[in-house]
Amino acid sequence: MINSTAYYNDFWNEMRGMEVISDSLSNVRESKTNACPLLEESEKKYMAALKKESVVRQLATVVNATKSDSRLWTFDYTGQAEWSDIVNLEGLDTEEDFQRFDIQAHRLSEFIKLGLEFAADQSFAIEDYLIGKMARCFGTSEELAFVNGTGENQPIGILHDAEGAETGVTTENASSISYDEIIKLYLSVDKKYRKHGTWLMNDETALALRTLKDSAGNYLWKDINETIFSKPVQIVDSMPSIGKGQKMIAFGDFSNYWLVQRFPMTIRTLRELFAVRGQVGYLGCEYLDGKLIRKDAVKVLQMAAD
């Protein structure tokens, strides 16, 4: 069984470069890559480490769809509870409240190497090392796709022209941003999404916004709690910098970005290939998809083209 003590021991012994012949591994190896999935305990550690590496993962809705088919249903209901002695049966859930979208299993791979001397040393915390290393590598690549993904062999990013966030404001100037344009972007988002809104931008854009003031000389950016209009600012390196036509600020409720995990992360050891160098290689693979389910939940500020 994948969550058994025997599987745990066999899996991490193989990661140490040992030759392990065991039904506990052979019965679960992925046919295409000959890799084995992380067992539940290690998977939880990995997901916790991965979340720390990705701002989008912290804000998005993470859906595990390892046993479902190629479609998911979303639900959108804007009603509210009422104070009444009589139950109102009008306006109950209808088919129009549901939306279906297709999901893929895009493969993201990462390769790392480790000296056999370290790997074989029982005092070396190989589980912590591999989980931390994989999380850092995958977290960077994931976030790039969650923001700028094309949908071709990768998730559809938040800034995708057709399937991503809507443009709330286009600047008048191609190289600078005004205080009023930030206000317009904020108010372009429906109040139901503003309530849990977050700002996304990179460091360069953040530096530009920190200097903006209103007519009374008050700074737009509140240093005391790192907010703009009382909404938190998150720095994401994958967001574009200021430039002609660039979408360099996103604001809204990013829980409407669904990150769909299709299969657990798998790792395959590559002993023979690097044995002559005194190393062992590790091929890690993730299978996931992502899409902004409600495009109006997030709006972007786009720089003028000229």
N, C-alpha and C positions, 0 to 999 in steps of 0.2 A: 504494500500500500504506500501511496506517495507521502502520507503523513506519519509513517511508522518510524520508529527509532532505527530500524535496519536501513531504510531508505536514506535517512539523514546521514548516518555513518558512511554508507556506500557512496553517496553523492559527494560528500566533502573529502573522502579518501581519494576519489577520482580527481577532484580539483587539486589535490596535492601531488598529482602526477603518478599515482599508483595505478597499476593494472587491476581493475575490479571486474570480476565476472560474477554477475548477480542478476537474478530474475527481477529483483526490485527496481533495477535500472533499465534492463532490456525491455521490460514490458511497457515502459512509458516513454521510451525514446521517440523523438519526432522523426518521422520517416524521411523527410527531406534533408534535415540538417544533422541527424544523429545526436541531437542535443536532448538534455533532460530538463524538465521544469523544476524551478525552485519549489521546495516543499513549503507548506503554509507558513510555518514559523519564520523561515528565511524570507519568504515573499513579503510578509508584513514588515520586516525590518527594511527590506529594499524599498517598498512603497513609501515608508516614512522618510527614508533618506532622499528619495526621488522628489517628494513633495517639497522638501526644504530647498531643492535646487531649482524649482520652477515656480515663478509667481503665478503663471496661468493655471497650473495645477492647484494652487491654493485657492483660486477664485472660481474655477470652473466646477461644473457638476460632473463627477466621475461616475461612469456607469460600467459595471462589469457585465459583459454580454458574452461570456465564454460558452454558454450553452444555447444561446438563441440563434435564430436564422439571420438572414441578411437585412432585416428591417427592424426598426424600433418605432414605437408610438410615443408621441409627446402629448401633453394635455395642457390646455390653456383655458382657465376659467377666471373671469374678472368680477364675478359676483361677490356679495358680502353677506355676512350673517345679519339677521334682523331681530329686533326686539318685538316679539309679538306672541300672543296666546294662540294664534292660528298659524299653522304651517302652510306656507305658500308653495304650492307644487308647480307653479309656472316657472319657466326658465330653467328647468333642470337640465342636466348634462345631455347634450345632443352630439350627433356625429360631427357637427361643425366645430366642436370644442377640441377634437383630436386631429393630430397631424402625423402622417407617417413619413419617415425618411429612411433611405437605404444606407446601410453601413458596410464598410469594407474592412479587410484585415491587412492593412498596410504593414509591411515588415521593415523594422528599423534595426540595423545591426551595428555592433561595436566590437572591435577586436583589441585586446590588451595582452601584454606579456608579463611574465614574472619569472625570476630566477628559480631554478629547481631547488637550490639550497634553501631559499626562503619557504617555498611551497611545501617541501618535505619536512620542515622543522615543525614538530608538534606544538612547540611553544609559540609559533607564529599564528596570530589570529587571522587565518586566511578568509574566514567567512566575513568578518568585519571589513577586511581590506577589499575583497572583491565586490561586496555590496556597495561600499562607499565609492569605489572607483567607477563601477558601472553606473551608479546613480548620477555622479557628476557628468560623465560622458553623455549618457542618455538624456539627462535633464536639459543640457544645452541644446542638443539636436531637436528634442521634442519641442521646446519653447520656440525655436526658430520656425518650425512647421506650424505650431498653433497660432502664430502671429502672421506668417507670410506664406503658409502652405498653398500650393496650387491645386490640390485635389488629385493630381496625377502621381500615383504611387506614394502619396502622402496625404495627411489630413487637409481639410479646407480651412485656411487660416482666417483669423478675425478680420484681416485687411483685404481679403479676396474681393476683387472688383464686382463680381456678380453675386456671390453667395455669402459675402462677409457683411460687415457693419455698413450701415448707410452713412452717407456724407451729411453731417449736420451743418457744417460751415466751410466755405471756401474763402481763404484769406484774400484781401485786396492786394497785398504785397507778396511777391514770390520769395522773399528772404527774411521777413520779420512777421511777428504776431502782435496783435494789439490786445489790450485789456478787454475791450468790448467784444472782440471775437471769441474770447474765452467764455464770456458771459453768454453769448449767443449759442455756443456749443453746449454749455450746461443746460440751458433752457430748451434746446432742441430735443432733448431726451424726455420722454413722457415721465410724468411725476411718479408713476408706479415703478419705473426703473431707476429714477434718480434716488429713490429712497435708500437703495442699497448700492448706490453708484461708487465706482472707483475710477481714478485717472490712471492711464497707462502712458508712459513716455520713456525715452532714454535719457541718459545723463545730460547730453548736449541740450536737449529741449528743456529739461528741468532747469538748467542754468539760465536759459533765456527767460523762463517764466518767473524765476525768483526775483528778477529785477523789475517786473511790471508793477506799476502803481496806478491807483485810481486818481481822479482829479484832486482829491484831498491829500494825496501823498501816502495813502495806505497801501502796503504791499498786498498783492494778490495772494501770494503764497504765505501761509502761516507757519513759520519755523517752529513754533512751540509744539505743534502736533503734526507737522508735515501734511497739511491739508490745503485744499483749494475749495472755497465755499463749503467748508466743514466736511468735505469728502476726501478720503485718504488718497495719497499719491503713491503709486508703485513704479519703481524703476525697472524697466525691461530692456535689456541690451538689444533685443531683436527688433524693437520699434525703430522705424527710419529716423534719420536726422533731418533737420530743416533743409529743404531744398525744393526746387521747382516740382510741383505736382505731387509731392510726397504726403502721405497720410501719417503725420507724426505725433498726433495725440488721439487717444481713444478714451471715451468716457461712457459709462453705463453699468449695467448689471451683468457681470461676466459669468454669473451662474447659468446664464442662458447659452453659454458655450458648453457643449456636451463633449466630454472626452471619453470615448468608448474603448475599453480594454477588451480585446477579443480573445486573447489567450494569456496565460501566465508567462512571465519572462523565462526563457530557457538559456542554458549555458552548455557549450560543448568544449571539451578539452582537446587541444591539438598537441599531443606529446611528440610524435615522431618528427614532425616538421621542424621543431626547434631544439630537439634533443642534443644535436651536435654543438649548439651554442650554450648548452646548460640552462635552457629555458623551457617553460611550458606556456602555450598560448591558450587564450580563452575567447571563444566566439559567443557573445551574448546577443539574443534576439528578442525584440518585442513585437507584438502584433496589435495595432490599435488604429483608431480613426478619431476624427474630431470635426465638429461643425457648429456654427452659431445657429441655434434653432430659431431664435427670434431675432431677425436682423434689425428690427427697430429698438431692441433692448440696448444696443450700443451704437453710438454715433462717433464719427471721426472728424477731426479738423484737417482739411486738406489744403496744402499750400497752392497758391495760384500757379498756373502753368507758365506764365510770362512775368 
